[in-house]
Amino acid sequence: MTPTMPGSGGGNASHTHPYSPGSLLVAASDAHITTRLSADYVCDGTADDVDLNAAIAAAGAGKVVLTEGTFTVADIITPVSNLILEGQGWSTIIKLATDHNDKAIYGVNTTDVTLRNFKLDGNKANQSAPVSEAIPIFMDSGDRCHIDRVWVADSIDQAIHIFGAHDSIVEKCRITSPTYDGIKVLASDDVQIVKNFLDDCGDDPIALTATGVDVNGGLIMGNVVRNSLTHGIKLNCVDGTAGSIYDVRIVHNRIYNATTYSIVLLVTTSTGAIIGTIVQGNNILDSGSNGIYTQADVRKLAILENMIRGGGANASGIQLCGITGAVVARNQIYDVGDFQCIGVGNSTYPSTGIRIEDNILDSPGTAKGIDVAAGATGTRIKDNQISGVATDIADVIGLGTVIELGDGDPDSLTYEFEDDFDKYQTWVEAETPWILNKGSAGGADPVIVADQTGIVRLVTGATAAMDVALDGSQLVGKNPLKVSQGQVVFEARLRIATAVTGVQICVGFTDVTTLEMPATISGTTITTNFSDGCVFVYDTTQTTDQWYCVGVAGNTDSTGNAISGVAPSAGVYQRLRIEIDNLNDARFYINGILVGTLTANACTAATSIYPTVVVTGDSTAKTVDVDRIYLKAKRKA
């Protein structure tokens, strides 16, 4: 049709109307007669895209206002840069004509376009096979588009598609019953998807995808997602293309009745990764599968303060597969499906470096509270409140899994012991928690020395034998610990006050309280004299004078016994820490840095072990000062 003005037969850009001064007004064919008389363009209800495109061309970088009523479009509306296209709310309807089968609004290389305050009816029932991407709103390669308070209903394809349009905003929109995705964003940085309502989407209601290029930043916040036939919110690095997703926040959304995963981070390409995502404060109800799910290469993830309730028969609350580095904290998970509240890894996508703490898990009928699968490494589980499930923490067979105090047992307590050696006015063995041992030919019992913070001093004999039975000095705890009680921790702050030559020293856990050097090293050969325990060993008869990490279980040396790469220095304090977890794996730290890990035969779980520092030397007496010893374990049941 030819665009017409009321009574004039042509356009009149100076025509005045009451809607928005300075803008062009386009009236629907069914608008009130007084509105049509004041409009710049009046549609007739057939091929109204002609009038709309004419108004857009005339307005240029200006504003086109649509009246109430229905605009039927038979071809594509093409916005230009800096355009504002605005209706009167959802009483303004842009409707696809029968068999339109194509896009409704299509912006290509247009920047700063605003679409606001109207309804777009995809007229799905009267569309046939789409020619190509029959998406009602498609913004392609133009930055800073703003889609605000638009209702897209009944699309035969996606509802809103944004491609290569950085810094765009989709807010306060209503998306109902698209055949495929609701809001799909590809290859676009820092897009904000905020406060939208999405219902009955045939595919992903909200999908942010890296395809061919990286996506940097994004915010998905405050949306309501309901009754999706697939997922709820998805981040995806897609098949066969490069491109990673960085630093996206998924926060404060409400997601109800997703058929599969409510929130999913999915990498289906060998070269992409999802990195730095924050999933926080979301309310998830009745997921058909997992409430939150990750797959493949997902790194540096935070899952915080989410509420997850209900789920299908084969559902989990949170399932973390293919993760490298994550914190899962302060979430509440109630009444989910049969599997587990929180799962870590699977055989296809193992996970590493996950910390699970301060969560509330209460799900009667669920098999497991927390499940760490085979292949998971470095999982730390702490201070979770678990109830209702069949097994609190199950299948903990991942390498380096640590269960810290209190998990699965609200009545359990932590045993902690610390001695700064600053409270003793006298040092009498019977009045201390320590046993004092010395060699027969000149070694001295450990003694308290007045120092700035208090120390206990071990001084060796000097018979040149390097023999602990003759020249040794040893401090060993009276009270045993057992790894079977849960994780045990030893930490000592000490120094070799004299020369670091001609000395043997062991620091850590041993299995006897009588005088013994738990392990020695000659060249690169480690000899263990104890049957169970873990110690740092420094022995200057070794080839390289550095601390070794040594463990033994049931007289079988750990296959991981090895040099740490760190040496002591004369007169310099070091913090030596050993953590042995419930799987009898041990980690060794020097000054807070992990220097060694033993994963087999680190210690026998049921054997009593005792904290110790023991030293011997050559023909020159050696002095070791211990400033502090700290122990931690789960109390005996």
SVG drawing of the C-alpha trace seen along z (x, -y; Angstrom):
<svg xmlns="http://www.w3.org/2000/svg" viewBox="-14 -21 96 74">
<polyline fill="none" stroke="black" stroke-width="0.4" points="0.0,0.0 1.0,-3.7 1.6,-5.4 -1.1,-8.1 -1.8,-11.0 -5.4,-11.6 -7.1,-13.8 -3.9,-14.6 -2.9,-11.5 0.8,-11.9 3.3,-12.3 3.4,-15.5 6.3,-15.4 5.1,-18.7 1.7,-17.3 1.0,-17.7 -0.5,-15.1 -0.9,-14.7 1.2,-11.5 4.8,-12.6 5.8,-16.0 8.6,-15.8 7.8,-12.3 5.9,-10.7 2.7,-9.1 1.4,-6.0 -2.2,-5.0 -3.6,-1.5 -6.6,-1.0 -8.7,-0.3 -7.5,-3.2 -10.1,-5.8 -11.1,-8.2 -9.8,-11.2 -6.4,-9.5 -6.3,-8.6 -7.1,-12.2 -4.1,-13.5 -1.7,-10.8 1.2,-11.3 0.5,-7.9 -2.7,-5.9 -2.6,-2.1 -5.4,-0.2 -4.8,3.2 -3.1,4.9 0.7,4.7 1.0,2.1 4.8,2.6 4.8,0.2 3.5,-2.7 5.8,-1.7 8.9,-1.6 7.9,-4.9 7.6,-6.5 10.9,-5.0 12.6,-6.4 11.1,-9.8 12.0,-9.9 15.6,-8.7 17.4,-9.1 14.2,-10.0 11.0,-8.6 8.1,-6.7 5.1,-6.3 2.4,-3.7 -1.2,-4.1 -3.4,-1.5 -4.7,1.1 -3.5,3.8 -0.8,3.4 -0.7,6.3 2.7,6.8 3.3,8.8 7.0,7.9 9.9,7.0 10.1,3.8 13.6,2.4 14.7,0.0 17.6,-2.4 20.3,-3.6 19.2,-5.8 15.5,-5.0 12.9,-4.8 9.9,-2.7 7.3,-3.0 3.7,-1.8 1.1,-2.5 1.6,0.7 0.2,4.1 -2.8,2.5 -0.5,1.7 -0.2,5.0 2.1,5.7 0.8,8.9 2.3,11.1 0.0,11.6 -1.0,15.2 2.0,17.0 4.4,14.2 6.9,16.8 9.8,14.4 11.1,11.9 8.9,9.1 11.5,6.5 15.0,7.0 17.9,4.6 21.2,5.1 24.2,3.0 21.9,0.6 23.1,-0.9 21.2,-2.4 17.8,-1.1 15.0,-1.2 11.9,1.0 9.4,0.2 6.0,0.7 4.0,2.9 3.0,6.5 4.3,8.5 1.9,11.3 3.8,14.1 0.4,15.6 1.9,19.1 -1.2,20.9 -1.3,19.1 2.4,19.5 3.7,22.4 7.3,23.5 9.5,20.5 11.6,19.2 14.5,18.3 14.6,17.5 11.0,16.4 11.9,14.5 9.7,11.6 12.7,9.5 16.1,10.0 18.9,7.5 22.0,8.4 25.5,6.8 24.3,3.5 25.4,2.4 23.3,1.0 19.8,2.1 17.2,1.7 14.1,3.9 11.8,2.7 8.4,3.8 7.6,5.7 5.4,8.8 6.3,11.3 3.6,14.0 3.2,17.2 6.3,17.1 6.8,20.0 10.6,19.6 12.5,17.9 11.0,14.7 14.0,12.3 17.4,13.0 20.5,10.8 23.6,11.5 26.8,9.5 25.1,6.6 27.2,5.6 25.9,3.7 22.3,4.4 19.4,4.6 16.3,6.7 14.2,5.7 10.6,6.1 9.5,8.0 6.9,10.8 7.7,13.9 5.0,16.5 4.8,19.8 7.6,19.5 8.3,22.7 12.0,22.4 14.1,20.1 12.6,17.1 15.6,14.7 18.7,15.9 22.0,13.9 24.9,15.0 28.4,13.5 27.5,10.4 29.4,8.8 27.8,7.3 24.2,7.9 21.7,7.4 18.6,9.6 16.6,8.2 13.2,8.5 11.6,10.4 8.7,12.9 9.0,16.1 6.4,18.8 5.9,22.0 9.1,21.8 9.6,24.7 13.4,24.5 15.6,22.4 13.8,19.4 17.1,17.6 20.2,18.7 23.6,16.9 25.9,18.5 29.5,18.1 29.8,19.1 33.1,18.4 34.1,15.5 34.4,15.0 31.5,13.5 32.8,11.1 30.4,10.2 26.6,10.4 23.9,10.1 20.8,12.3 18.9,10.9 15.4,10.8 13.7,12.9 10.7,15.2 11.0,18.4 8.1,20.8 7.1,24.1 10.0,24.4 10.0,27.6 13.8,27.8 16.0,25.8 15.5,22.5 18.6,20.4 21.5,21.7 25.1,20.6 26.6,22.5 29.8,22.8 28.5,24.5 29.7,27.5 32.5,27.1 33.4,23.4 35.9,21.5 34.7,19.0 34.5,18.9 32.1,17.1 33.6,14.9 32.2,13.3 28.4,13.7 26.2,13.2 23.0,15.2 21.3,13.7 17.9,13.4 15.9,15.3 12.8,17.4 12.7,20.6 9.7,23.0 8.9,26.3 11.7,26.6 11.5,29.9 15.2,30.6 17.8,28.3 16.8,25.0 20.2,23.4 22.8,25.1 26.4,24.2 27.2,26.3 30.4,26.6 29.9,28.7 33.0,27.6 36.6,28.7 38.0,25.2 35.6,23.1 35.2,22.7 32.8,21.0 34.8,19.0 34.1,16.7 30.3,17.3 28.4,16.3 25.0,18.1 23.5,16.4 20.2,15.9 18.1,17.8 14.8,19.5 14.4,22.8 11.3,25.0 10.4,28.4 13.2,29.0 12.6,32.1 16.3,32.9 19.0,31.0 18.3,27.5 21.8,26.3 24.0,28.4 27.4,27.9 29.1,29.9 32.6,30.0 35.0,27.1 33.6,24.8 36.1,22.9 36.1,20.5 32.4,20.8 30.5,19.5 27.1,21.0 25.8,19.0 22.6,18.6 20.3,20.3 17.0,21.9 16.2,25.2 13.0,27.0 11.3,30.0 12.3,32.0 11.6,35.0 12.3,38.6 15.8,38.6 16.7,35.1 19.5,33.6 19.8,30.2 23.2,29.2 25.3,31.4 28.9,30.2 30.5,32.0 33.7,30.8 34.5,28.1 37.9,26.6 37.6,24.5 34.2,23.7 32.6,22.6 29.2,24.0 28.1,22.1 25.0,21.1 22.5,22.8 19.3,24.4 18.1,27.6 14.8,29.2 12.8,32.2 14.7,32.8 14.6,36.1 16.1,39.5 19.8,38.9 21.6,36.4 21.3,32.8 24.8,31.9 26.9,34.1 30.5,33.6 31.7,35.0 30.9,38.1 33.0,40.6 32.8,38.6 33.3,35.1 35.4,35.2 35.7,32.1 38.5,30.7 39.0,28.0 35.4,27.7 34.6,26.3 31.1,27.2 30.3,25.4 27.5,23.9 24.7,25.4 21.4,26.7 20.3,30.0 17.0,31.5 15.5,33.9 13.6,37.0 13.7,39.8 16.9,38.5 19.7,41.1 22.6,38.9 23.2,35.5 26.6,34.9 28.0,37.4 31.6,37.1 32.1,39.3 35.1,41.3 37.7,39.0 36.9,35.9 39.9,34.3 40.5,31.8 36.9,31.6 36.5,29.9 33.3,30.4 32.7,28.3 29.9,27.2 26.9,28.4 23.6,29.2 22.3,32.4 19.1,34.2 16.4,36.5 18.6,38.2 19.5,41.9 23.3,41.2 24.7,37.9 28.0,37.9 28.5,40.9 30.9,42.4 33.7,40.1 36.3,41.7 37.6,38.6 41.3,37.9 42.0,35.5 38.5,35.2 38.4,33.6 35.4,33.8 35.8,31.2 34.0,30.9 30.3,31.2 29.1,32.5 26.0,34.6 26.0,34.6 24.8,31.4 25.9,32.8 29.5,33.4 32.3,31.1 35.8,30.3 38.7,31.2 41.3,28.4 44.5,28.2 47.1,25.4 50.2,25.0 52.2,21.7 54.5,22.8 54.0,19.4 51.9,20.5 54.3,22.8 55.9,21.5 57.4,24.9 58.0,27.7 57.2,31.0 56.3,33.8 53.5,35.1 51.9,31.7 51.9,31.2 50.2,32.9 53.6,33.9 56.1,36.8 59.7,35.7 62.3,38.1 66.1,37.9 69.0,40.0 71.2,42.0 74.5,40.3 73.9,36.6 70.5,35.7 68.4,33.4 64.8,33.4 62.9,30.5 62.8,27.4 60.8,24.2 62.8,21.1 61.7,17.6 61.2,15.9 59.0,13.2 56.1,15.7 57.4,18.7 59.2,21.7 60.2,25.2 63.8,26.0 65.2,29.3 69.0,29.8 70.8,32.8 73.9,34.6 77.2,34.5 78.6,37.9 78.9,37.7 76.7,40.7 73.6,39.2 71.8,41.7 68.6,40.6 68.9,43.3 72.2,41.6 71.8,37.9 68.1,37.4 65.7,35.0 61.9,35.5 58.6,33.9 55.7,36.2 52.0,35.8 50.4,38.0 46.9,38.1 46.5,40.0 44.4,39.1 42.9,41.4 42.2,40.6 39.1,42.7 37.5,39.9 37.7,37.7 40.3,35.3 43.3,34.7 45.6,31.7 49.1,31.0 50.9,27.7 54.1,26.6 56.0,23.3 59.7,24.1 63.2,23.3 66.6,25.0 68.3,22.4 71.8,23.7 73.4,24.8 71.2,26.8 74.1,29.2 74.7,32.5 71.1,32.9 68.2,35.2 64.6,34.0 61.1,35.3 58.0,33.2 54.4,34.5 52.5,37.7 54.2,40.9 52.7,44.1 54.8,44.6 55.5,42.3 59.0,43.8 62.1,42.2 62.3,42.9 63.3,41.1 60.2,42.0 62.2,41.8 65.6,41.1 67.0,40.4 70.4,41.4 71.0,40.1 67.5,40.4 66.6,43.6 63.9,43.2 63.9,45.5 60.8,45.5 61.2,46.7 57.5,46.1 54.6,48.2 51.9,45.5 51.9,41.7 53.0,38.8 56.1,36.6 58.2,33.9 61.8,35.3 65.0,33.3 68.2,35.3 71.5,33.9 72.7,37.3 70.2,37.0 71.4,35.9 69.4,32.6 69.0,30.9 65.3,30.1 62.2,31.2 60.7,34.5 57.1,35.5 56.8,39.1 53.9,41.3 53.5,45.0 50.5,47.1 50.7,50.6 54.4,50.7 53.8,49.9 55.5,46.7 53.5,44.3 54.2,44.4 54.1,40.6 56.9,40.0 59.0,37.2 61.1,34.1 59.2,30.9 61.4,28.4 61.7,26.3 64.7,26.2 65.1,24.9 67.4,21.9 69.3,21.6 67.4,19.4 64.4,18.9 60.9,20.1 58.8,22.1 55.2,23.4 54.9,27.1 51.4,28.4 50.1,31.9 46.4,32.6 45.3,36.3 41.7,36.8 39.2,39.5 40.5,41.4 44.0,41.5 45.3,39.0 47.7,36.4 48.7,32.9 51.9,31.2 52.2,27.4 55.1,25.1 54.2,21.5 50.7,22.1 51.9,23.4 51.1,27.0 54.4,28.8 53.4,32.4 50.4,34.8 50.3,38.5 47.4,40.4 48.2,44.0 49.4,45.5 49.6,42.2 48.3,43.6 46.1,46.4 42.8,44.9 42.3,46.9 45.8,46.6 46.6,44.1 49.0,41.4 50.8,38.8 52.2,35.4 55.9,35.1 59.1,33.1 62.3,35.1 65.9,34.2 69.4,35.7 72.7,34.5 76.4,35.0 79.4,34.0 78.0,30.5 74.9,30.1 71.9,28.9 69.1,26.8 65.5,26.7 63.0,24.1 59.3,24.9 57.1,21.8 53.7,23.4 52.0,26.7 48.4,26.9 46.2,30.0 42.7,30.4 40.4,33.4 36.8,34.5 36.0,35.7 35.5,39.3 31.9,40.4"/>
</svg>
